[in-house]
Amino acid sequence: MSKLAIDGGTPVRSKPLAAGFHGSSVMDETEINAVTNVLRKKRLFRFLGNEEESEAAKVEAFYKARLGREYALAVNAGTSALICAMYGLNLGPGDEVIVPAHTYVATAAAVIATGAVPVIAEIDNSLNIDPLDTEKKITPYTRAIVPVHMRGIPARMAEVMAIADKHGIPVLEDVAQSNGGSYRGKALGSFGKAAAFSFQQYKIITSGEGGIFLTDDPDVYFRGRMQHDCAVGFWPGVDSNPHEYAVSGENYRISELSAALVLAQCGRLDPLLKTFRAIKKRIVAGIRDIRGLELQDVPDPEGDCGISNVFFAPDTELAQRFAEALKAEGIPCGTIYDNTIPDRHIYSNWAFMTSGKAEERRAPWMSPFYKGDVRDYTREQCPQSLGYLGRAVMMFIDQTFTVQDADQVIEAIRKVAAALL
Ligand SMILES: *Cc1c(COP(=O)(O)O)cnc(C)c1O
């Protein structure tokens, strides 16, 4: 057995593997031309001139076709896309919305932005929402369930949809981290009543900031569209709103610059996924037989975007030692929950809920409209989730990884496992 780098041995890689971003790690003339063309046209605002020729409308057309959806609205962020979809679903004071314990903070913050109460469900060994706990969290006030497809991994959509349908509750998919993923052959974002995507820089394809929401329901679309722009009914040439809603709205409009940039990146989506998936398949095949190391359960490996690789160590302490040792071998990675780093993807760190400092005038669970039982959030309320997150060692997969890189990842994981497990 060779000596671990952390103990002074020779690292598997002399130069650490560089894990960066996904879509934005390669940007070239395609993106540059897309943006400069908008500057040359001097049309930076979508509701100026022919609406169908706007870059925003072209992004929407791409997503509608890809997901087989009737309506899409590009907006300025993934958080805005979630808020619009939630307004579209008519969520508000008095309502409960079930979100997973492991998701980017925006999923819960968006619920609060509508005035509804976030109800936190446990995650399971997929690190996505646990269907069993989801059903336990349903009350007479539940108005939506938000499964989040974290880090490229599809949530258990068959189970989630069965529960939601049984109780007549709409599903909103948060696809921010799994653009292009699928589940049993169907695109993520095409299961629920609505879906939200993000184009922020950390996501699979990006314009730095941006997002989109989709639905087949005209009520959801037109209500959500009113929330995205308080003046939407006033712009010339905007298709008329067949319904009357008294939604005052805000401003979540996307810039034509961002829309053009993400449209250019849309052409990269499938080639990127192909690259990530091939690397991930190779790594998983190379580590799946390691004793004492449990792989994350991926509900549909074919639909996995392949941007992350996660395995569980037997306990939290071993997971931390494993991650440190792997880093020393030149493989960037980390545990997800280790009690020290406040990760924004874990409910216990969402201070606006769990710090006990919620303001009565702003906290939806203190609203006189709310008749349910969710009053006190605590940092410990989802022990099952904290257990999985504590034992998880995670690394990202970059589009620049080569087959040799993948083989060194395997070699390093096998080396550390042999020494520690
Ligand atoms: C990034 C992200 C969002 C929000 O997207 P922004 O574009 O940053 O507002 C929402 N949900 C999840 C799961 C995310 O990862």
PDBQT file of the ligand as one rigid body, heavy atoms in Angstrom, charges set to zero:
ROOT
HETATM    1  C1  LIG A 501     -28.606  28.663  -8.498  1.00  0.00    +0.000 C 
HETATM    2  C2  LIG A 501     -29.847  28.075  -7.981  1.00  0.00    +0.000 A 
HETATM    3  C3  LIG A 501     -31.045  28.818  -7.887  1.00  0.00    +0.000 A 
HETATM    4  C4  LIG A 501     -31.120  30.291  -8.131  1.00  0.00    +0.000 C 
HETATM    5  O1  LIG A 501     -30.526  30.754  -9.237  1.00  0.00    +0.000 OA
HETATM    6  P1  LIG A 501     -29.922  32.239  -9.338  1.00  0.00    +0.000 P 
HETATM    7  O2  LIG A 501     -29.800  32.384 -10.814  1.00  0.00    +0.000 OA
HETATM    8  O3  LIG A 501     -28.622  32.241  -8.629  1.00  0.00    +0.000 OA
HETATM    9  O4  LIG A 501     -30.905  33.180  -8.760  1.00  0.00    +0.000 OA
HETATM   10  C5  LIG A 501     -32.189  28.176  -7.449  1.00  0.00    +0.000 A 
HETATM   11  N1  LIG A 501     -32.159  26.882  -7.101  1.00  0.00    +0.000 NA
HETATM   12  C6  LIG A 501     -31.040  26.142  -7.153  1.00  0.00    +0.000 A 
HETATM   13  C7  LIG A 501     -31.100  24.694  -6.784  1.00  0.00    +0.000 C 
HETATM   14  C8  LIG A 501     -29.841  26.710  -7.582  1.00  0.00    +0.000 A 
HETATM   15  O5  LIG A 501     -28.739  25.967  -7.614  1.00  0.00    +0.000 OA
ENDROOT
TORSDOF 0
